[in-house]
Amino acid sequence: QVQLVESGGGSVQAGGSLRLSCAVSTTHYGDYCMAWFRQAPGKEREGVAAIDTYGGETYADSVKGRFAISRDNAKNTLYLQMNSLKPEDTAMYHCAADRFRCKYTQVAGFLFRGQGTQVTVFS
């Protein structure tokens, strides 16, 4: 079983930045593809970014150029650096892990997911 705990959310003015973290409890963290997805009230879940076991990254068009996903395998931690935040980025952000799915478009099928951290962007 893999447990994921997100942190780093908060309220920020539009144009600001936040860095999310996801602590992953597993002895095989390096074997997992990792991803971030978000869900706002009344909206469908949206894959945001993913990173595979080799460090390859994929991003949704809505965040490309503003968000950056990274992983520290020595610390079993996933990150999401979010810059130039917009009010439409407001959502609950979750991290997810899977051994076989590695793209943000596949996030609905990721096996393990965290409870999320809230990001609110105000104008």
Disulfide bonds with the S-S distance in Angstrom:
Cys22-Cys95 2.03
Cys33-Cys102 1.76
